[in-house]
């Protein structure tokens, strides 16, 4: 196999790989690109993610989108119709089950059979590969809003083929964001190569006038990921996708909890991504943003859970994110009911409506934006430099060296040397810089922030702070203070 390159896959190379991809499960035979293109062209704009997102961006609106996925087609349709009609969701999801994410389609088939037999959901999502193109189109035909595929799949090629042919117009993930936080033993070379295929497929649809939105996964490993880390991944995955012909990208960020830092992060994410795309020749790519509401532990009490949801809604509104992924008051319990999911949507929409015309414009916000932008440039520029003109190789070297380091990731390819913790105001800083290539000035800034918190709490700055911060929200606080 030739060395991995950040270079658009030729049509001949793509078709050669495609023959193998479509034979991974029998439903691959249903994929017919010409028929799929005709189906996409028949969709009204209100069902196409790219159109709806671009319109919201132009109008300064923040759209709401839940998470939702069940095993059977009719149950999934009923669930999404409820979230659309009762929850007033602007955008809809289809969350894929864990077996499909691991390409274990036989087990997914058993899960479908057992779900029918027991009349209970025996899978934690929608097995789109097993349901095939026909099953996917039933969803698209039954709903009035655009539907996105949300999953977590290192090798998402067959899933993309079937979902695109089935009419889905947005696809989440990327070679870094759906590997390092999700997999232990999968190499970056493998996932970047596989996601180049997904992005090239997306590009083929774009070339034929069928826009498909792509969304790198923003939160990575959760709520203690420094903004510059998730920004760097989003920018790199956007550059890799754009090279393959992707024209509509939504970059994401997971809420960390400090209002000023979160708003600054969303605003810099948009501008930095556009900056790097223009710099490297992809200025025609449309960029939008998504905020993921709190991805950490939730309070058991529903009233307290609504407070956490509302806090995320405030961030989405004040940062003017293009869309927000909404949580439910049942996060601490398990899989939410459709009623709880709708309640989270309505809570979020009410908060956004009240704050949508307001702006956060303070000196601390401006300072935070400068810091995040400087940190992100340190990392992205070093990754590009390591690649010597080949961004794909630069990523592999950077992750191996800890230049790009994702905290708490399970992947054995991740250095895991950088450790984040909150400062005294709850913003995410670096307790241990590891090999992140920050300037001396930025390193000293993080060190002083940690010393400031240690003085306030009358204890040494230590790893215990990191542990305390992980569990803080579920105990009703943002910063993990000692008892």
GITA-V697777 format. One record per backbone hydrogen bond with DSSP energy under -1.0 kcal/mol. CO is the residue of the C=O (numbers start at 0). NH is the residue of the N-H. If there is no record, write none. Layout:
co:nh
CO:NH
CO:NH
//
This chain:
co:nh
4:6
9:13
10:14
11:15
12:16
13:17
14:18
16:20
17:21
19:22
20:23
24:27
25:28
26:29
27:30
31:35
32:36
33:37
34:38
35:39
36:40
39:42
43:46
44:47
47:51
48:52
49:53
50:54
51:55
52:56
53:57
54:58
55:60
62:323
63:89
63:90
64:325
67:94
71:75
72:76
73:77
74:78
75:79
76:80
77:81
78:82
79:83
80:84
81:85
81:86
82:88
91:147
93:149
94:125
96:100
97:101
98:103
99:102
103:107
104:108
105:109
106:110
107:111
108:112
109:113
110:114
111:115
112:116
113:117
114:118
125:127
126:130
127:131
130:134
131:135
132:136
133:137
134:138
135:139
136:140
137:141
145:91
146:168
147:93
148:171
149:95
155:159
156:160
157:161
158:162
159:163
160:164
161:165
162:167
163:166
168:212
169:148
170:214
173:177
175:178
175:179
178:181
178:182
179:410
183:411
186:190
187:191
188:192
189:193
190:194
191:195
192:196
193:197
194:198
195:199
196:200
197:201
198:202
199:203
200:204
201:205
202:206
203:207
204:209
205:208
212:170
213:249
214:172
218:221
225:228
225:229
226:230
227:231
228:232
229:233
230:234
231:235
232:236
233:237
234:238
235:239
236:240
237:241
238:242
240:245
241:244
246:285
247:213
248:287
250:289
252:291
257:261
258:262
259:263
260:264
261:265
262:266
263:267
264:268
265:269
266:270
267:271
268:272
269:273
270:274
271:275
272:276
273:277
274:278
275:279
276:281
277:280
281:284
285:248
287:250
288:322
289:252
290:324
291:254
300:304
301:305
302:306
303:307
304:308
305:309
306:310
307:311
308:312
309:313
310:314
311:315
312:316
313:317
314:318
315:320
321:62
322:290
323:64
324:292
327:330
329:332
329:333
336:340
337:341
338:342
339:343
340:344
341:345
342:346
343:347
344:348
345:349
346:350
347:351
348:352
349:353
350:354
351:355
354:357
361:365
362:366
363:367
364:368
365:369
366:370
367:371
368:372
369:373
370:374
371:375
372:376
373:377
374:378
375:379
376:380
377:381
378:382
379:383
380:384
381:385
382:386
386:389
389:393
390:394
391:395
392:396
393:397
394:398
395:399
396:400
397:402
397:403
405:408
410:413
418:430
418:431
420:428
422:425
426:422
428:420
431:418
432:435
435:437
438:442
439:443
440:444
441:445
442:446
443:447
444:448
445:449
446:450
447:451
448:452
449:453
450:454
451:455
452:456
453:458
461:464
462:466
463:467
464:468
465:469
466:470
471:474
471:476
472:475
478:480
//
